[in-house]
Amino acid sequence: MVNGSRPQQVELDEIDKAIIRVLQVDGRVAYSKLGPQVGLSRAAARQRVQRLIDSGAIEVVAVSEPLKMGFDVQAMIGINVDGDLQEVASALAAVEEVVYVVLSAGRYDILIEVLGRDPGELLRILNDVIRRTPGVRSTELFTYLKIEKVTYSWGAV
């Protein structure tokens, strides 16, 4: 969900879900392999995938591994805001090192995830960028020690 609006739900049948499960394992699978795996011809599989993409139900993208790309420090930052939440969220979303922004209910108004190459870079991002963003009242930093699970497999079971 982006910008607080709920997108129109796409109806998925069992073949659509099977296609999504296969693509979640290998987004580059050839249609000649995908089709038989889900009970379709190559052409029908290509049409189904294109329909899923066109409807916005799926995106086929490369997902990079931050630790293997030199980002040794990852953290979640809880932020409390004075003023317009959406304005602050938009300003934070424009920061290159911020990879995730969500407006939330509860202890924090906004949660963001940031990547840094080392603790000094994380300090610079927090002190010189996040805390200086107009409307940011307070922050709390949660440095990741280890990420136990990351999944992109929702919605196809």
N, C-alpha and C positions, 0 to 999 in steps of 0.2 A: 504494500500500500504506500503510495507516494503522494505527498501534498495533502494528506488527510482525507482524500476522497477514496471511496471504495469502488474499485473497478468492477465492471460487469463480469459476473462469473461465467466461465466457459464450461459447458457441459462436456464431460469426458466419458467416453465409453471404455470398455475393457481393452480394446485394441489401442486407443490413445494412451491409456495408462501403461500398457506393455511397451509401447514405443518410448515413452518418457523414461521408464525404468532402464531400457537398453541404452538410451542416450546419456543417462546419468552415469553410467559406467564408462561409456566411450562415445563422446559427442561427435567423433569423426568416423563412426562406423559407416561402411559403404551401404547404400540402399540395397545392393544385391545380397548383403548379409542380413540387413535389418528386416527386409520383407519376409523371408522365410521364418525368421525368429518370432515374428508376430502374426504369421498366418496371412501375409499379403504378398502380392507381386512387388517387384522392384518399383514399378511406376506408381502403384497405389501407396506404397510406403512413402515415396517422395512427396506425393500429393498430401498425405496425412501430416507429414512433418511440416510441410510448408503452411498448411492450414493452422497447425498449432502455433507456428511462429507468427503468422499474420494475425491471429486472434490475440496474441500477447500472452498466451498460456505458457509458452516456453521461450527461452533465449538459448542459443548455443554459443558459448563463449569459452575462452581459455581462462582458467583459474590459476593464478600464480601462487607459489608457496613463499610467503614473506621471508621466512628464515633462510631459505636457499638463495634469496635475492639480496641478502645483506641487511635485512631489517631484523636486528637481534632484540629489539625492545618493542613490545606490544603492550598497550594499556587501554583500559576503559576509563573514561573520565565522566563522573557525575557532575552535572552543572545546575546551579540554581540561577534564575534569571530575574532581573527587574525589567519590567516593560513587556514588549511584544515578543512572545516565544518564537513565532515564525520568523521574525526578522533576525533574531539571534541564531536560530537554527540555520537559516540561509547563509548568514555570514560564516558560520562554522563549516558548513558544507563546501564553501569555496576554498577552504584551506587544504592545500595539496596533501599534507600528512594525515588529514582526517579521512578515514575510509568508511565510516558508518556514522550516521546521525539519526537519532530517533527522539521525537517528543514523547514524554512518558508521564504517567500518573504515579504518584508515590513520593518518595523522598527527594528525587531529583526531577527537575523540569525537562532536562535534556540529557541523554546519554550519547557519548561519542566514543568511537574507537580510533586510536592513533597508532601509527607505526613510526619507529625511529631506528636509526642505525646503531645508536649507543645511548647510555643514560644521559650524557650531555646534550644530545639532540632532543631527547624527550623533555629535559628541563627547559631547553630553549622554546620548544613548542608550547609547553604549559605556561611558562612565565611570560614570554615575549609575544605570543600569538593568542592563545586561548584566554588567558586572564586579562588581556588588553582589549579583547573584543567588547565593544559597547553593549551594555546590558548584562554582561556576565557578573553576577554578584559573588558567587563562591564556586569552588571546585573541590572535588575529591578524586584522587588518582588511585586506580587499582591496577598495579603492574601485573602482567601475566607471568606466572612462574612456568606453567606448562599448559598447553591446550590439549585436553584429553580427547575431544571429539569436535569435528566440524562435519556437517552433513548438508547435502543439497538434495536429499531424496524425499522430501515431503510431497504429498499430494498424488503419488502414483501407486499407493498401496491399496 
